[in-house]
């Protein structure tokens, strides 16, 4: 797990909407 993925996971956990605003690179 990378730092970027870890931060994005936290953002998605606290702000579920972030997945739609800033989708994680597939």
PDB file of N, H, CA, C and O in Angstrom:
ATOM      1  N   UNK A   1       0.854  -1.208   0.000  1.00  0.00           N
ATOM      2  CA  UNK A   1       0.000   0.000   0.000  1.00  0.00           C
ATOM      3  C   UNK A   1       0.885   1.251   0.000  1.00  0.00           C
ATOM      4  O   UNK A   1       1.810   1.389   0.801  1.00  0.00           O
ATOM      5  N   UNK A   2       0.563   2.153  -0.929  1.00  0.00           N
ATOM      6  H   UNK A   2      -0.188   2.041  -1.580  1.00  0.00           H
ATOM      7  CA  UNK A   2       1.360   3.365  -1.036  1.00  0.00           C
ATOM      8  C   UNK A   2       0.785   4.460  -0.160  1.00  0.00           C
ATOM      9  O   UNK A   2      -0.360   4.374   0.284  1.00  0.00           O
ATOM     10  N   UNK A   3       1.588   5.498   0.091  1.00  0.00           N
ATOM     11  H   UNK A   3       2.518   5.567  -0.269  1.00  0.00           H
ATOM     12  CA  UNK A   3       1.127   6.610   0.927  1.00  0.00           C
ATOM     13  C   UNK A   3      -0.084   7.280   0.293  1.00  0.00           C
ATOM     14  O   UNK A   3      -1.034   7.649   0.982  1.00  0.00           O
ATOM     15  N   UNK A   4      -0.039   7.438  -1.052  1.00  0.00           N
ATOM     16  H   UNK A   4       0.733   7.139  -1.613  1.00  0.00           H
ATOM     17  CA  UNK A   4      -1.144   8.079  -1.761  1.00  0.00           C
ATOM     18  C   UNK A   4      -2.424   7.264  -1.585  1.00  0.00           C
ATOM     19  O   UNK A   4      -3.493   7.820  -1.334  1.00  0.00           O
ATOM     20  N   UNK A   5      -2.307   5.958  -1.719  1.00  0.00           N
ATOM     21  H   UNK A   5      -1.439   5.507  -1.923  1.00  0.00           H
ATOM     22  CA  UNK A   5      -3.482   5.096  -1.574  1.00  0.00           C
ATOM     23  C   UNK A   5      -3.999   5.162  -0.141  1.00  0.00           C
ATOM     24  O   UNK A   5      -5.208   5.164   0.091  1.00  0.00           O
ATOM     25  N   UNK A   6      -3.087   5.216   0.808  1.00  0.00           N
ATOM     26  H   UNK A   6      -2.105   5.214   0.619  1.00  0.00           H
ATOM     27  CA  UNK A   6      -3.482   5.280   2.213  1.00  0.00           C
ATOM     28  C   UNK A   6      -4.268   6.547   2.501  1.00  0.00           C
ATOM     29  O   UNK A   6      -5.293   6.516   3.183  1.00  0.00           O
ATOM     30  N   UNK A   7      -3.774   7.668   1.970  1.00  0.00           N
ATOM     31  H   UNK A   7      -2.942   7.694   1.416  1.00  0.00           H
ATOM     32  CA  UNK A   7      -4.459   8.951   2.180  1.00  0.00           C
ATOM     33  C   UNK A   7      -5.815   8.938   1.506  1.00  0.00           C
ATOM     34  O   UNK A   7      -6.800   9.406   2.077  1.00  0.00           O
ATOM     35  N   UNK A   8      -5.874   8.401   0.282  1.00  0.00           N
ATOM     36  H   UNK A   8      -5.074   8.022  -0.182  1.00  0.00           H
ATOM     37  CA  UNK A   8      -7.150   8.370  -0.438  1.00  0.00           C
ATOM     38  C   UNK A   8      -8.131   7.443   0.267  1.00  0.00           C
ATOM     39  O   UNK A   8      -9.336   7.697   0.271  1.00  0.00           O
ATOM     40  N   UNK A   9      -7.620   6.368   0.863  1.00  0.00           N
ATOM     41  H   UNK A   9      -6.642   6.161   0.860  1.00  0.00           H
ATOM     42  CA  UNK A   9      -8.502   5.468   1.618  1.00  0.00           C
ATOM     43  C   UNK A   9      -9.093   6.204   2.811  1.00  0.00           C
ATOM     44  O   UNK A   9     -10.267   6.032   3.136  1.00  0.00           O
ATOM     45  N   UNK A  10      -8.270   7.031   3.467  1.00  0.00           N
ATOM     46  H   UNK A  10      -7.316   7.171   3.203  1.00  0.00           H
ATOM     47  CA  UNK A  10      -8.768   7.807   4.611  1.00  0.00           C
ATOM     48  C   UNK A  10      -9.815   8.805   4.141  1.00  0.00           C
ATOM     49  O   UNK A  10     -10.846   8.990   4.787  1.00  0.00           O
ATOM     50  N   UNK A  11      -9.539   9.453   2.997  1.00  0.00           N
ATOM     51  H   UNK A  11      -8.701   9.303   2.472  1.00  0.00           H
ATOM     52  CA  UNK A  11     -10.487  10.439   2.472  1.00  0.00           C
ATOM     53  C   UNK A  11     -11.801   9.754   2.136  1.00  0.00           C
ATOM     54  O   UNK A  11     -12.877  10.291   2.399  1.00  0.00           O
ATOM     55  N   UNK A  12     -11.705   8.551   1.547  1.00  0.00           N
ATOM     56  H   UNK A  12     -10.831   8.115   1.334  1.00  0.00           H
ATOM     57  CA  UNK A  12     -12.932   7.835   1.176  1.00  0.00           C
ATOM     58  C   UNK A  12     -13.679   7.384   2.428  1.00  0.00           C
ATOM     59  O   UNK A  12     -14.908   7.319   2.432  1.00  0.00           O
ATOM     60  N   UNK A  13     -12.938   7.075   3.488  1.00  0.00           N
ATOM     61  H   UNK A  13     -11.940   7.128   3.485  1.00  0.00           H
ATOM     62  CA  UNK A  13     -13.570   6.609   4.724  1.00  0.00           C
ATOM     63  C   UNK A  13     -14.329   7.746   5.403  1.00  0.00           C
ATOM     64  O   UNK A  13     -15.453   7.562   5.869  1.00  0.00           O
ATOM     65  N   UNK A  14     -13.707   8.915   5.453  1.00  0.00           N
ATOM     66  H   UNK A  14     -12.793   9.064   5.074  1.00  0.00           H
ATOM     67  CA  UNK A  14     -14.339  10.049   6.131  1.00  0.00           C
ATOM     68  C   UNK A  14     -15.238  10.840   5.197  1.00  0.00           C
ATOM     69  O   UNK A  14     -16.222  11.440   5.629  1.00  0.00           O
ATOM     70  N   UNK A  15     -14.889  10.839   3.891  1.00  0.00           N
ATOM     71  H   UNK A  15     -14.089  10.351   3.540  1.00  0.00           H
ATOM     72  CA  UNK A  15     -15.694  11.578   2.907  1.00  0.00           C
ATOM     73  C   UNK A  15     -15.984  10.669   1.716  1.00  0.00           C
ATOM     74  O   UNK A  15     -15.274  10.719   0.712  1.00  0.00           O
ATOM     75  N   UNK A  16     -17.025   9.835   1.822  1.00  0.00           N
ATOM     76  H   UNK A  16     -17.601   9.795   2.638  1.00  0.00           H
ATOM     77  CA  UNK A  16     -17.382   8.875   0.770  1.00  0.00           C
ATOM     78  C   UNK A  16     -17.553   9.540  -0.586  1.00  0.00           C
ATOM     79  O   UNK A  16     -17.352   8.902  -1.619  1.00  0.00           O
ATOM     80  N   UNK A  17     -17.922  10.818  -0.594  1.00  0.00           N
ATOM     81  H   UNK A  17     -18.086  11.337   0.245  1.00  0.00           H
ATOM     82  CA  UNK A  17     -18.164  11.517  -1.853  1.00  0.00           C
ATOM     83  C   UNK A  17     -16.876  11.718  -2.644  1.00  0.00           C
ATOM     84  O   UNK A  17     -16.909  11.952  -3.852  1.00  0.00           O
ATOM     85  N   UNK A  18     -15.745  11.626  -1.954  1.00  0.00           N
ATOM     86  H   UNK A  18     -15.718  11.436  -0.973  1.00  0.00           H
ATOM     87  CA  UNK A  18     -14.463  11.881  -2.609  1.00  0.00           C
ATOM     88  C   UNK A  18     -14.208  10.895  -3.747  1.00  0.00           C
ATOM     89  O   UNK A  18     -13.464  11.194  -4.681  1.00  0.00           O
ATOM     90  N   UNK A  19     -14.828   9.721  -3.662  1.00  0.00           N
ATOM     91  H   UNK A  19     -15.432   9.478  -2.903  1.00  0.00           H
ATOM     92  CA  UNK A  19     -14.635   8.713  -4.699  1.00  0.00           C
ATOM     93  C   UNK A  19     -15.224   9.190  -6.018  1.00  0.00           C
ATOM     94  O   UNK A  19     -14.757   8.806  -7.091  1.00  0.00           O
ATOM     95  N   UNK A  20     -16.255  10.031  -5.933  1.00  0.00           N
ATOM     96  H   UNK A  20     -16.634  10.343  -5.062  1.00  0.00           H
ATOM     97  CA  UNK A  20     -16.883  10.528  -7.151  1.00  0.00           C
ATOM     98  C   UNK A  20     -16.196  11.798  -7.631  1.00  0.00           C
ATOM     99  O   UNK A  20     -16.070  12.035  -8.833  1.00  0.00           O
ATOM    100  N   UNK A  21     -15.754  12.609  -6.679  1.00  0.00           N
ATOM    101  H   UNK A  21     -15.856  12.417  -5.703  1.00  0.00           H
ATOM    102  CA  UNK A  21     -15.083  13.856  -7.035  1.00  0.00           C
ATOM    103  C   UNK A  21     -13.660  13.574  -7.509  1.00  0.00           C
ATOM    104  O   UNK A  21     -13.219  14.096  -8.533  1.00  0.00           O
ATOM    105  N   UNK A  22     -12.947  12.738  -6.747  1.00  0.00           N
ATOM    106  H   UNK A  22     -13.305  12.314  -5.915  1.00  0.00           H
ATOM    107  CA  UNK A  22     -11.579  12.388  -7.121  1.00  0.00           C
ATOM    108  C   UNK A  22     -11.446  10.873  -7.175  1.00  0.00           C
ATOM    109  O   UNK A  22     -10.981  10.260  -6.214  1.00  0.00           O
ATOM    110  N   UNK A  23     -11.846  10.264  -8.280  1.00  0.00           N
ATOM    111  H   UNK A  23     -12.224  10.762  -9.060  1.00  0.00           H
ATOM    112  CA  UNK A  23     -11.767   8.804  -8.407  1.00  0.00           C
ATOM    113  C   UNK A  23     -10.320   8.324  -8.347  1.00  0.00           C
ATOM    114  O   UNK A  23      -9.425   8.946  -8.918  1.00  0.00           O
ATOM    115  N   UNK A  24     -10.102   7.213  -7.648  1.00  0.00           N
ATOM    116  H   UNK A  24     -10.830   6.707  -7.183  1.00  0.00           H
ATOM    117  CA  UNK A  24      -8.755   6.662  -7.539  1.00  0.00           C
ATOM    118  C   UNK A  24      -8.343   6.069  -8.876  1.00  0.00           C
ATOM    119  O   UNK A  24      -9.139   5.402  -9.537  1.00  0.00           O
ATOM    120  N   UNK A  25      -7.104   6.310  -9.275  1.00  0.00           N
ATOM    121  H   UNK A  25      -6.457   6.851  -8.738  1.00  0.00           H
ATOM    122  CA  UNK A  25      -6.615   5.792 -10.557  1.00  0.00           C
ATOM    123  C   UNK A  25      -6.761   4.274 -10.591  1.00  0.00           C
ATOM    124  O   UNK A  25      -6.359   3.585  -9.653  1.00  0.00           O
ATOM    125  N   UNK A  26      -7.328   3.764 -11.654  1.00  0.00           N
ATOM    126  H   UNK A  26      -7.655   4.324 -12.416  1.00  0.00           H
ATOM    127  CA  UNK A  26      -7.565   2.326 -11.768  1.00  0.00           C
ATOM    128  C   UNK A  26      -6.270   1.635 -12.174  1.00  0.00           C
ATOM    129  O   UNK A  26      -6.244   0.413 -12.327  1.00  0.00           O
TER     130      UNK A  26
END
